[in-house]
Amino acid sequence: MKNFNFPMFLLSSLVILMFLLVGVAIAFRSIGFIILFLAIGFIIMGIGISIKRKKVTS
């Protein structure tokens, strides 16, 4: 494990946390929080994919 990319690890951990929070929101039956955490999860995932794509093409 020579090269550990901490910022991408943090981003992926945040995405996983958001989708775990979707599960918690489902358990509490809160539609607002379900939509909020889903949206934040997909936004963070999109940011991570765009950062990775920029690094690969550069």
PDB file of N, CA, C, O and CB in Angstrom:
ATOM      1  N   MET A   1       0.836  -1.178   0.000  1.00  0.00           N
ATOM      2  CA  MET A   1       0.000   0.000   0.000  1.00  0.00           C
ATOM      3  C   MET A   1       0.882   1.244   0.000  1.00  0.00           C
ATOM      4  O   MET A   1       1.026   1.917   1.021  1.00  0.00           O
ATOM      5  CB  MET A   1      -0.951  -0.003   1.211  1.00  0.00           C
ATOM      6  N   LYS A   2       1.463   1.537  -1.146  1.00  0.00           N
ATOM      7  CA  LYS A   2       2.365   2.675  -1.265  1.00  0.00           C
ATOM      8  C   LYS A   2       1.630   4.004  -1.288  1.00  0.00           C
ATOM      9  O   LYS A   2       2.006   4.955  -0.604  1.00  0.00           O
ATOM     10  CB  LYS A   2       3.197   2.540  -2.505  1.00  0.00           C
ATOM     11  N   ASN A   3       0.572   4.048  -2.093  1.00  0.00           N
ATOM     12  CA  ASN A   3      -0.075   5.314  -2.375  1.00  0.00           C
ATOM     13  C   ASN A   3      -1.503   5.296  -1.827  1.00  0.00           C
ATOM     14  O   ASN A   3      -2.402   4.738  -2.456  1.00  0.00           O
ATOM     15  CB  ASN A   3      -0.072   5.601  -3.891  1.00  0.00           C
ATOM     16  N   PHE A   4      -1.710   5.900  -0.669  1.00  0.00           N
ATOM     17  CA  PHE A   4      -3.049   5.954  -0.085  1.00  0.00           C
ATOM     18  C   PHE A   4      -3.643   7.323  -0.370  1.00  0.00           C
ATOM     19  O   PHE A   4      -3.104   8.342   0.063  1.00  0.00           O
ATOM     20  CB  PHE A   4      -3.013   5.669   1.450  1.00  0.00           C
ATOM     21  N   ASN A   5      -4.752   7.349  -1.097  1.00  0.00           N
ATOM     22  CA  ASN A   5      -5.394   8.595  -1.483  1.00  0.00           C
ATOM     23  C   ASN A   5      -6.442   8.950  -0.429  1.00  0.00           C
ATOM     24  O   ASN A   5      -7.589   8.511  -0.514  1.00  0.00           O
ATOM     25  CB  ASN A   5      -6.037   8.480  -2.899  1.00  0.00           C
ATOM     26  N   PHE A   6      -6.044   9.744   0.560  1.00  0.00           N
ATOM     27  CA  PHE A   6      -6.920  10.057   1.686  1.00  0.00           C
ATOM     28  C   PHE A   6      -8.150  10.874   1.280  1.00  0.00           C
ATOM     29  O   PHE A   6      -9.241  10.573   1.764  1.00  0.00           O
ATOM     30  CB  PHE A   6      -6.143  10.807   2.737  1.00  0.00           C
ATOM     31  N   PRO A   7      -8.034  11.897   0.414  1.00  0.00           N
ATOM     32  CA  PRO A   7      -9.243  12.649   0.044  1.00  0.00           C
ATOM     33  C   PRO A   7     -10.308  11.792  -0.638  1.00  0.00           C
ATOM     34  O   PRO A   7     -11.498  11.958  -0.368  1.00  0.00           O
ATOM     35  CB  PRO A   7      -8.871  13.791  -0.868  1.00  0.00           C
ATOM     36  N   MET A   8      -9.896  10.874  -1.521  1.00  0.00           N
ATOM     37  CA  MET A   8     -10.876  10.008  -2.179  1.00  0.00           C
ATOM     38  C   MET A   8     -11.466   8.997  -1.186  1.00  0.00           C
ATOM     39  O   MET A   8     -12.636   8.628  -1.295  1.00  0.00           O
ATOM     40  CB  MET A   8     -10.225   9.270  -3.368  1.00  0.00           C
ATOM     41  N   PHE A   9     -10.660   8.556  -0.228  1.00  0.00           N
ATOM     42  CA  PHE A   9     -11.158   7.674   0.825  1.00  0.00           C
ATOM     43  C   PHE A   9     -12.218   8.394   1.654  1.00  0.00           C
ATOM     44  O   PHE A   9     -13.247   7.811   1.996  1.00  0.00           O
ATOM     45  CB  PHE A   9     -10.000   7.193   1.729  1.00  0.00           C
ATOM     46  N   LEU A  10     -11.966   9.650   1.972  1.00  0.00           N
ATOM     47  CA  LEU A  10     -12.918  10.445   2.736  1.00  0.00           C
ATOM     48  C   LEU A  10     -14.212  10.638   1.953  1.00  0.00           C
ATOM     49  O   LEU A  10     -15.300  10.524   2.518  1.00  0.00           O
ATOM     50  CB  LEU A  10     -12.310  11.802   3.099  1.00  0.00           C
ATOM     51  N   LEU A  11     -14.105  10.927   0.665  1.00  0.00           N
ATOM     52  CA  LEU A  11     -15.288  11.105  -0.164  1.00  0.00           C
ATOM     53  C   LEU A  11     -16.109   9.828  -0.237  1.00  0.00           C
ATOM     54  O   LEU A  11     -17.332   9.868  -0.106  1.00  0.00           O
ATOM     55  CB  LEU A  11     -14.892  11.550  -1.561  1.00  0.00           C
ATOM     56  N   SER A  12     -15.447   8.695  -0.447  1.00  0.00           N
ATOM     57  CA  SER A  12     -16.186   7.432  -0.539  1.00  0.00           C
ATOM     58  C   SER A  12     -16.816   7.061   0.806  1.00  0.00           C
ATOM     59  O   SER A  12     -17.901   6.481   0.849  1.00  0.00           O
ATOM     60  CB  SER A  12     -15.256   6.303  -1.016  1.00  0.00           C
ATOM     61  N   SER A  13     -16.138   7.392   1.890  1.00  0.00           N
ATOM     62  CA  SER A  13     -16.712   7.132   3.211  1.00  0.00           C
ATOM     63  C   SER A  13     -17.952   7.989   3.449  1.00  0.00           C
ATOM     64  O   SER A  13     -18.921   7.534   4.056  1.00  0.00           O
ATOM     65  CB  SER A  13     -15.671   7.395   4.308  1.00  0.00           C
ATOM     66  N   LEU A  14     -17.917   9.231   2.969  1.00  0.00           N
ATOM     67  CA  LEU A  14     -19.081  10.101   3.096  1.00  0.00           C
ATOM     68  C   LEU A  14     -20.270   9.563   2.304  1.00  0.00           C
ATOM     69  O   LEU A  14     -21.408   9.629   2.769  1.00  0.00           O
ATOM     70  CB  LEU A  14     -18.737  11.512   2.627  1.00  0.00           C
ATOM     71  N   VAL A  15     -20.012   9.034   1.114  1.00  0.00           N
ATOM     72  CA  VAL A  15     -21.090   8.461   0.302  1.00  0.00           C
ATOM     73  C   VAL A  15     -21.707   7.267   1.024  1.00  0.00           C
ATOM     74  O   VAL A  15     -22.930   7.138   1.083  1.00  0.00           O
ATOM     75  CB  VAL A  15     -20.562   8.035  -1.092  1.00  0.00           C
ATOM     76  N   ILE A  16     -20.875   6.407   1.566  1.00  0.00           N
ATOM     77  CA  ILE A  16     -21.378   5.249   2.309  1.00  0.00           C
ATOM     78  C   ILE A  16     -22.186   5.699   3.522  1.00  0.00           C
ATOM     79  O   ILE A  16     -23.230   5.121   3.823  1.00  0.00           O
ATOM     80  CB  ILE A  16     -20.213   4.341   2.752  1.00  0.00           C
ATOM     81  N   LEU A  17     -21.707   6.728   4.220  1.00  0.00           N
ATOM     82  CA  LEU A  17     -22.427   7.249   5.377  1.00  0.00           C
ATOM     83  C   LEU A  17     -23.794   7.801   4.970  1.00  0.00           C
ATOM     84  O   LEU A  17     -24.783   7.584   5.671  1.00  0.00           O
ATOM     85  CB  LEU A  17     -21.601   8.338   6.072  1.00  0.00           C
ATOM     86  N   MET A  18     -23.853   8.506   3.855  1.00  0.00           N
ATOM     87  CA  MET A  18     -25.137   9.053   3.398  1.00  0.00           C
ATOM     88  C   MET A  18     -26.141   7.941   3.106  1.00  0.00           C
ATOM     89  O   MET A  18     -27.316   8.058   3.451  1.00  0.00           O
ATOM     90  CB  MET A  18     -24.934   9.917   2.144  1.00  0.00           C
ATOM     91  N   PHE A  19     -25.678   6.862   2.469  1.00  0.00           N
ATOM     92  CA  PHE A  19     -26.601   5.774   2.159  1.00  0.00           C
ATOM     93  C   PHE A  19     -26.971   4.977   3.410  1.00  0.00           C
ATOM     94  O   PHE A  19     -28.055   4.397   3.471  1.00  0.00           O
ATOM     95  CB  PHE A  19     -25.989   4.848   1.112  1.00  0.00           C
ATOM     96  N   LEU A  20     -26.096   4.941   4.391  1.00  0.00           N
ATOM     97  CA  LEU A  20     -26.477   4.342   5.677  1.00  0.00           C
ATOM     98  C   LEU A  20     -27.543   5.201   6.358  1.00  0.00           C
ATOM     99  O   LEU A  20     -28.478   4.680   6.965  1.00  0.00           O
ATOM    100  CB  LEU A  20     -25.236   4.186   6.601  1.00  0.00           C
ATOM    101  N   LEU A  21     -27.391   6.517   6.249  1.00  0.00           N
ATOM    102  CA  LEU A  21     -28.382   7.415   6.838  1.00  0.00           C
ATOM    103  C   LEU A  21     -29.727   7.318   6.118  1.00  0.00           C
ATOM    104  O   LEU A  21     -30.769   7.571   6.722  1.00  0.00           O
ATOM    105  CB  LEU A  21     -27.875   8.854   6.803  1.00  0.00           C
ATOM    106  N   VAL A  22     -29.714   6.955   4.839  1.00  0.00           N
ATOM    107  CA  VAL A  22     -30.973   6.695   4.132  1.00  0.00           C
ATOM    108  C   VAL A  22     -31.688   5.525   4.807  1.00  0.00           C
ATOM    109  O   VAL A  22     -32.904   5.561   4.999  1.00  0.00           O
ATOM    110  CB  VAL A  22     -30.717   6.391   2.615  1.00  0.00           C
ATOM    111  N   GLY A  23     -30.936   4.499   5.162  1.00  0.00           N
ATOM    112  CA  GLY A  23     -31.527   3.352   5.862  1.00  0.00           C
ATOM    113  C   GLY A  23     -32.108   3.742   7.208  1.00  0.00           C
ATOM    114  O   GLY A  23     -33.174   3.261   7.591  1.00  0.00           O
ATOM    115  N   VAL A  24     -31.410   4.613   7.929  1.00  0.00           N
ATOM    116  CA  VAL A  24     -31.922   5.089   9.218  1.00  0.00           C
ATOM    117  C   VAL A  24     -33.191   5.905   9.007  1.00  0.00           C
ATOM    118  O   VAL A  24     -34.153   5.774   9.764  1.00  0.00           O
ATOM    119  CB  VAL A  24     -30.855   5.934   9.954  1.00  0.00           C
ATOM    120  N   ALA A  25     -33.190   6.751   7.974  1.00  0.00           N
ATOM    121  CA  ALA A  25     -34.375   7.568   7.683  1.00  0.00           C
ATOM    122  C   ALA A  25     -35.560   6.699   7.282  1.00  0.00           C
ATOM    123  O   ALA A  25     -36.705   7.013   7.607  1.00  0.00           O
ATOM    124  CB  ALA A  25     -34.069   8.577   6.571  1.00  0.00           C
ATOM    125  N   ILE A  26     -35.283   5.609   6.576  1.00  0.00           N
ATOM    126  CA  ILE A  26     -36.360   4.674   6.231  1.00  0.00           C
ATOM    127  C   ILE A  26     -36.923   4.049   7.509  1.00  0.00           C
ATOM    128  O   ILE A  26     -38.135   3.881   7.640  1.00  0.00           O
ATOM    129  CB  ILE A  26     -35.844   3.566   5.257  1.00  0.00           C
ATOM    130  N   ALA A  27     -36.046   3.709   8.443  1.00  0.00           N
ATOM    131  CA  ALA A  27     -36.505   3.121   9.698  1.00  0.00           C
ATOM    132  C   ALA A  27     -37.383   4.097  10.480  1.00  0.00           C
ATOM    133  O   ALA A  27     -38.338   3.688  11.141  1.00  0.00           O
ATOM    134  CB  ALA A  27     -35.309   2.693  10.550  1.00  0.00           C
ATOM    135  N   PHE A  28     -37.055   5.394  10.401  1.00  0.00           N
ATOM    136  CA  PHE A  28     -37.855   6.404  11.088  1.00  0.00           C
ATOM    137  C   PHE A  28     -39.040   6.890  10.259  1.00  0.00           C
ATOM    138  O   PHE A  28     -39.835   7.712  10.717  1.00  0.00           O
ATOM    139  CB  PHE A  28     -36.986   7.576  11.456  1.00  0.00           C
ATOM    140  N   ARG A  29     -39.151   6.370   9.029  1.00  0.00           N
ATOM    141  CA  ARG A  29     -40.241   6.729   8.102  1.00  0.00           C
ATOM    142  C   ARG A  29     -40.323   8.231   7.858  1.00  0.00           C
ATOM    143  O   ARG A  29     -41.398   8.829   7.905  1.00  0.00           O
ATOM    144  CB  ARG A  29     -41.576   6.232   8.644  1.00  0.00           C
ATOM    145  N   SER A  30     -39.156   8.827   7.596  1.00  0.00           N
ATOM    146  CA  SER A  30     -39.091  10.261   7.339  1.00  0.00           C
ATOM    147  C   SER A  30     -38.751  10.488   5.862  1.00  0.00           C
ATOM    148  O   SER A  30     -37.595  10.378   5.456  1.00  0.00           O
ATOM    149  CB  SER A  30     -38.038  10.948   8.267  1.00  0.00           C
ATOM    150  N   ILE A  31     -39.766  10.801   5.079  1.00  0.00           N
ATOM    151  CA  ILE A  31     -39.597  10.960   3.633  1.00  0.00           C
ATOM    152  C   ILE A  31     -38.618  12.093   3.314  1.00  0.00           C
ATOM    153  O   ILE A  31     -37.805  11.973   2.398  1.00  0.00           O
ATOM    154  CB  ILE A  31     -40.955  11.231   2.964  1.00  0.00           C
ATOM    155  N   GLY A  32     -38.698  13.177   4.060  1.00  0.00           N
ATOM    156  CA  GLY A  32     -37.816  14.326   3.819  1.00  0.00           C
ATOM    157  C   GLY A  32     -36.345  13.965   3.964  1.00  0.00           C
ATOM    158  O   GLY A  32     -35.522  14.329   3.125  1.00  0.00           O
ATOM    159  N   PHE A  33     -36.021  13.245   5.039  1.00  0.00           N
ATOM    160  CA  PHE A  33     -34.630  12.860   5.254  1.00  0.00           C
ATOM    161  C   PHE A  33     -34.175  11.801   4.249  1.00  0.00           C
ATOM    162  O   PHE A  33     -33.008  11.780   3.858  1.00  0.00           O
ATOM    163  CB  PHE A  33     -34.444  12.343   6.677  1.00  0.00           C
ATOM    164  N   ILE A  34     -35.079  10.934   3.834  1.00  0.00           N
ATOM    165  CA  ILE A  34     -34.729   9.933   2.819  1.00  0.00           C
ATOM    166  C   ILE A  34     -34.292  10.635   1.540  1.00  0.00           C
ATOM    167  O   ILE A  34     -33.246  10.321   0.974  1.00  0.00           O
ATOM    168  CB  ILE A  34     -35.928   8.983   2.535  1.00  0.00           C
ATOM    169  N   ILE A  35     -35.102  11.587   1.093  1.00  0.00           N
ATOM    170  CA  ILE A  35     -34.783  12.321  -0.138  1.00  0.00           C
ATOM    171  C   ILE A  35     -33.516  13.144   0.041  1.00  0.00           C
ATOM    172  O   ILE A  35     -32.679  13.194  -0.861  1.00  0.00           O
ATOM    173  CB  ILE A  35     -35.954  13.235  -0.544  1.00  0.00           C
ATOM    174  N   LEU A  36     -33.363  13.795   1.204  1.00  0.00           N
ATOM    175  CA  LEU A  36     -32.183  14.622   1.470  1.00  0.00           C
ATOM    176  C   LEU A  36     -30.899  13.804   1.424  1.00  0.00           C
ATOM    177  O   LEU A  36     -29.947  14.179   0.741  1.00  0.00           O
ATOM    178  CB  LEU A  36     -32.312  15.304   2.827  1.00  0.00           C
ATOM    179  N   PHE A  37     -30.869  12.689   2.147  1.00  0.00           N
ATOM    180  CA  PHE A  37     -29.653  11.882   2.205  1.00  0.00           C
ATOM    181  C   PHE A  37     -29.353  11.208   0.868  1.00  0.00           C
ATOM    182  O   PHE A  37     -28.189  11.052   0.498  1.00  0.00           O
ATOM    183  CB  PHE A  37     -29.775  10.831   3.298  1.00  0.00           C
ATOM    184  N   LEU A  38     -30.398  10.806   0.144  1.00  0.00           N
ATOM    185  CA  LEU A  38     -30.187  10.250  -1.194  1.00  0.00           C
ATOM    186  C   LEU A  38     -29.560  11.283  -2.121  1.00  0.00           C
ATOM    187  O   LEU A  38     -28.609  10.987  -2.843  1.00  0.00           O
ATOM    188  CB  LEU A  38     -31.513   9.749  -1.783  1.00  0.00           C
ATOM    189  N   ALA A  39     -30.101  12.498  -2.094  1.00  0.00           N
ATOM    190  CA  ALA A  39     -29.584  13.563  -2.959  1.00  0.00           C
ATOM    191  C   ALA A  39     -28.139  13.896  -2.606  1.00  0.00           C
ATOM    192  O   ALA A  39     -27.296  14.016  -3.494  1.00  0.00           O
ATOM    193  CB  ALA A  39     -30.458  14.823  -2.844  1.00  0.00           C
ATOM    194  N   ILE A  40     -27.849  14.045  -1.315  1.00  0.00           N
ATOM    195  CA  ILE A  40     -26.478  14.356  -0.896  1.00  0.00           C
ATOM    196  C   ILE A  40     -25.534  13.224  -1.283  1.00  0.00           C
ATOM    197  O   ILE A  40     -24.416  13.480  -1.730  1.00  0.00           O
ATOM    198  CB  ILE A  40     -26.416  14.605   0.626  1.00  0.00           C
ATOM    199  N   GLY A  41     -25.968  11.977  -1.116  1.00  0.00           N
ATOM    200  CA  GLY A  41     -25.138  10.829  -1.486  1.00  0.00           C
ATOM    201  C   GLY A  41     -24.801  10.826  -2.966  1.00  0.00           C
ATOM    202  O   GLY A  41     -23.648  10.615  -3.345  1.00  0.00           O
ATOM    203  N   PHE A  42     -25.808  11.059  -3.808  1.00  0.00           N
ATOM    204  CA  PHE A  42     -25.553  11.071  -5.248  1.00  0.00           C
ATOM    205  C   PHE A  42     -24.711  12.268  -5.672  1.00  0.00           C
ATOM    206  O   PHE A  42     -23.903  12.153  -6.595  1.00  0.00           O
ATOM    207  CB  PHE A  42     -26.866  11.073  -6.010  1.00  0.00           C
ATOM    208  N   ILE A  43     -24.882  13.410  -5.021  1.00  0.00           N
ATOM    209  CA  ILE A  43     -24.069  14.587  -5.339  1.00  0.00           C
ATOM    210  C   ILE A  43     -22.610  14.330  -4.991  1.00  0.00           C
ATOM    211  O   ILE A  43     -21.720  14.617  -5.792  1.00  0.00           O
ATOM    212  CB  ILE A  43     -24.587  15.831  -4.584  1.00  0.00           C
ATOM    213  N   ILE A  44     -22.360  13.794  -3.806  1.00  0.00           N
ATOM    214  CA  ILE A  44     -20.976  13.507  -3.404  1.00  0.00           C
ATOM    215  C   ILE A  44     -20.361  12.447  -4.316  1.00  0.00           C
ATOM    216  O   ILE A  44     -19.188  12.539  -4.678  1.00  0.00           O
ATOM    217  CB  ILE A  44     -20.922  13.037  -1.929  1.00  0.00           C
ATOM    218  N   MET A  45     -21.159  11.438  -4.688  1.00  0.00           N
ATOM    219  CA  MET A  45     -20.658  10.405  -5.599  1.00  0.00           C
ATOM    220  C   MET A  45     -20.299  11.013  -6.956  1.00  0.00           C
ATOM    221  O   MET A  45     -19.279  10.661  -7.548  1.00  0.00           O
ATOM    222  CB  MET A  45     -21.708   9.285  -5.775  1.00  0.00           C
ATOM    223  N   GLY A  46     -21.132  11.917  -7.440  1.00  0.00           N
ATOM    224  CA  GLY A  46     -20.840  12.590  -8.703  1.00  0.00           C
ATOM    225  C   GLY A  46     -19.580  13.429  -8.637  1.00  0.00           C
ATOM    226  O   GLY A  46     -18.807  13.468  -9.594  1.00  0.00           O
ATOM    227  N   ILE A  47     -19.370  14.095  -7.522  1.00  0.00           N
ATOM    228  CA  ILE A  47     -18.145  14.883  -7.335  1.00  0.00           C
ATOM    229  C   ILE A  47     -16.928  13.966  -7.372  1.00  0.00           C
ATOM    230  O   ILE A  47     -15.927  14.280  -8.016  1.00  0.00           O
ATOM    231  CB  ILE A  47     -18.190  15.668  -5.996  1.00  0.00           C
ATOM    232  N   GLY A  48     -17.016  12.840  -6.684  1.00  0.00           N
ATOM    233  CA  GLY A  48     -15.896  11.895  -6.663  1.00  0.00           C
ATOM    234  C   GLY A  48     -15.595  11.330  -8.036  1.00  0.00           C
ATOM    235  O   GLY A  48     -14.430  11.201  -8.412  1.00  0.00           O
ATOM    236  N   ILE A  49     -16.636  10.990  -8.795  1.00  0.00           N
ATOM    237  CA  ILE A  49     -16.426  10.455 -10.142  1.00  0.00           C
ATOM    238  C   ILE A  49     -15.817  11.500 -11.050  1.00  0.00           C
ATOM    239  O   ILE A  49     -14.941  11.185 -11.855  1.00  0.00           O
ATOM    240  CB  ILE A  49     -17.740   9.953 -10.735  1.00  0.00           C
ATOM    241  N   SER A  50     -16.272  12.760 -10.932  1.00  0.00           N
ATOM    242  CA  SER A  50     -15.701  13.814 -11.789  1.00  0.00           C
ATOM    243  C   SER A  50     -14.243  14.090 -11.430  1.00  0.00           C
ATOM    244  O   SER A  50     -13.434  14.349 -12.322  1.00  0.00           O
ATOM    245  CB  SER A  50     -16.522  15.111 -11.666  1.00  0.00           C
ATOM    246  N   ILE A  51     -13.893  14.041 -10.159  1.00  0.00           N
ATOM    247  CA  ILE A  51     -12.500  14.235  -9.746  1.00  0.00           C
ATOM    248  C   ILE A  51     -11.636  13.104 -10.297  1.00  0.00           C
ATOM    249  O   ILE A  51     -10.544  13.349 -10.810  1.00  0.00           O
ATOM    250  CB  ILE A  51     -12.386  14.302  -8.198  1.00  0.00           C
ATOM    251  N   LYS A  52     -12.119  11.876 -10.192  1.00  0.00           N
ATOM    252  CA  LYS A  52     -11.360  10.732 -10.703  1.00  0.00           C
ATOM    253  C   LYS A  52     -11.194  10.816 -12.215  1.00  0.00           C
ATOM    254  O   LYS A  52     -10.123  10.506 -12.736  1.00  0.00           O
ATOM    255  CB  LYS A  52     -12.053   9.418 -10.325  1.00  0.00           C
ATOM    256  N   ARG A  53     -12.241  11.232 -12.924  1.00  0.00           N
ATOM    257  CA  ARG A  53     -12.179  11.348 -14.369  1.00  0.00           C
ATOM    258  C   ARG A  53     -11.164  12.416 -14.798  1.00  0.00           C
ATOM    259  O   ARG A  53     -10.452  12.239 -15.786  1.00  0.00           O
ATOM    260  CB  ARG A  53     -13.562  11.676 -14.927  1.00  0.00           C
ATOM    261  N   LYS A  54     -11.104  13.514 -14.054  1.00  0.00           N
ATOM    262  CA  LYS A  54     -10.141  14.576 -14.351  1.00  0.00           C
ATOM    263  C   LYS A  54      -8.710  14.102 -14.119  1.00  0.00           C
ATOM    264  O   LYS A  54      -7.808  14.470 -14.872  1.00  0.00           O
ATOM    265  CB  LYS A  54     -10.429  15.813 -13.492  1.00  0.00           C
ATOM    266  N   LYS A  55      -8.490  13.284 -13.081  1.00  0.00           N
ATOM    267  CA  LYS A  55      -7.155  12.772 -12.805  1.00  0.00           C
ATOM    268  C   LYS A  55      -6.710  11.770 -13.862  1.00  0.00           C
ATOM    269  O   LYS A  55      -5.532  11.727 -14.219  1.00  0.00           O
ATOM    270  CB  LYS A  55      -7.113  12.129 -11.430  1.00  0.00           C
ATOM    271  N   VAL A  56      -7.640  10.963 -14.366  1.00  0.00           N
ATOM    272  CA  VAL A  56      -7.303   9.940 -15.362  1.00  0.00           C
ATOM    273  C   VAL A  56      -6.965  10.574 -16.703  1.00  0.00           C
ATOM    274  O   VAL A  56      -6.015  10.152 -17.363  1.00  0.00           O
ATOM    275  CB  VAL A  56      -8.462   8.948 -15.528  1.00  0.00           C
ATOM    276  N   THR A  57      -7.730  11.581 -17.117  1.00  0.00           N
ATOM    277  CA  THR A  57      -7.505  12.197 -18.420  1.00  0.00           C
ATOM    278  C   THR A  57      -6.331  13.163 -18.403  1.00  0.00           C
ATOM    279  O   THR A  57      -5.775  13.459 -19.461  1.00  0.00           O
ATOM    280  CB  THR A  57      -8.753  12.920 -18.875  1.00  0.00           C
ATOM    281  N   SER A  58      -5.937  13.660 -17.251  1.00  0.00           N
ATOM    282  CA  SER A  58      -4.823  14.621 -17.202  1.00  0.00           C
ATOM    283  C   SER A  58      -3.481  13.934 -17.286  1.00  0.00           C
ATOM    284  O   SER A  58      -2.445  14.598 -17.258  1.00  0.00           O
ATOM    285  CB  SER A  58      -4.888  15.445 -15.931  1.00  0.00           C
TER     286      SER A  58
END
